[in-house]
């Protein structure tokens, strides 16, 4: 820990966190009409501290369009009168709430970056192996456990006492980065607590917090002490550390250092108290760099963590719960209206990260006069909410809460499932148990439920014209679609056109970039009537060459497996944080790469706007984007690469791209992109962990979910496609190699990738661009090579693909030496011949029994943007 790190942490707590508390207390006072007091004030302080440390999750690519789900939670939390009204009818009040929230007011980008650094830099423990757990995650887990323990054993459910225990748990290690060895002494942490809470809490409350922090090292019965012990036992994963690096301590030098304490060397190293501190100080003094070396060995060996068989110590007074929101895909895609799709997706995010947690808090306050801590909701992503509750609050209580919420969400139908497992010291076992319980809950029908035809008994003239599932009750729409359309008005293209987005420190507003208003659909030249054309790359007044639009759909791979491998609760929290943060950061970097391309015609800013306008949703581990066809492949390449980098190579994406002319059905293209993405997911399962992509493009005919699969099946049976392909691969054909065929560098530099993309950006008349001309020649040469192989063998299929490919290779080499052809076409034939030759000698290609000739053709069509 450097002196700079200490100063950074001190400023984060004394200045940034304190200012955050003061600002939001002022908002809460104004909303409540006066000073806060007693338990409610303490509970708000605790929730605000938790919210502050979860701030990195408040970043949204649609910033300035709609508040992030965590920001929505905070808006409700700061106005308890409105919260009560909202809880009675969430769907009715949601549009009003969204309009109330200033989406940029809670956490600015600079502060969010500082808190992100705090997550990643400061460990809960500095010892090898144990230093993989984040201090911030520990400060969130410990109060959730402490509150639950205090709730169980405080028969009066004294809210003030419970809140003091929470805040004390949040702050019990707050001085660790400043004075690691003496952080628990009142003269060390007391000054920090005073600086943070003075004049926010009164002196008596501050003193009580400090006393509880001090006592947690002395009083065996203290909830803070026991919570710290349980949290530490889970996070410091002693059994895992012992198996992976325990033998490293059985050296003469380590044994000699431990002998003076007359204790087992490992038990000494990973025990508590002054002896452990002295031991590690001696290690660093005698063997400089040894702590780092052991830490690196632990990380390297984590892949074999499944070999560990730790003790399964249960805690009967604690429960681990999981709430699953079912039928998400059907709900999100119930309507072909894009603004309704965006609204449905955002509604699920709001439900997961804001509505469900705050409703549980509000319900328990009304029913049991207690306030459930925000930190009890450890994981809120992917339509799942998981966390810690007292053992006395069982599955039945939680089920009653979510069923009541489901009733109040009408007319929107939400199917909640609840699972509860006994809390365990070994997190993977606990995660496995709660998921087994959830699997049973999903196949068990609710009492009184029955299977019904979704549209049975509805007059055809009365079926909703959007979802075709429910009866129209508001004009031509059912109640659910009507609400989503209304909600989606704030997320539609018109609102985005006027509001803009923030990239880095710059705000970009499409209306200002183009200098025109959105207009209305009565004007044939308006943006309103030509939004998809604009996203495709066309410019007002939308005459001349028509360009294609791409639908990009992506999803994280093996997310269940990824979370099941968490070795502790802190690890699970960090994985959730990194997942959401990495995808959104990757999206931002891909947009930034476009701005960095510095095209001579100054269109970079407009093209970044096109992608932002076409971003239907982005967050968690999935996304749906409309963008110019010619940008779709390089943009997806950067997005996948940056996401993998952000996840340390431990998570990958499956991506499907469907490209159509702008007058074709975008809804059908979304279905096509979804099917292509699912095909890529299957490939991940077959070939191993890597991001994968599949793509297709048409200029005539319909590209839908059914037709795209038929096209792919035919091309595969003919042995003419390797799709889906990995985004990057050390051996075999990949998106990286495909792009390099079209002149992209094999070295990864996002700005350079986008600079090259601008070399084939379609012009208005489509002429005079040598890169575009090469794309046309590639398509021409591919067709000729395929026709040659087919004509000589009668057919080209999986059975004779190798012979056909040899013929195509010889044909391409012959044509490359034909001096009667123009030089650029000869080079194209030579390059295709080289690609075919490599495929013939590539074992990966042999296992696929395919040549990527039609992949070249499709990529050329997509990169050309339309009409080549």
Beta strands, then each sheet from edge to edge (+ up, - down):
strand 1: 314-326
strand 2: 377-381
strand 3: 384-390
strand 4: 415-424
strand 5: 501-503
strand 6: 506-508
strand 7: 548-556
strand 8: 615-619
strand 9: 622-628
strand 10: 653-661
strand 11: 692-697
strand 12: 725-726
sheet 1: 2+ 3- 1+ 4-
sheet 2: 5+ 6-
sheet 3: 8+ 9- 7+ 10- 11- 12+
end
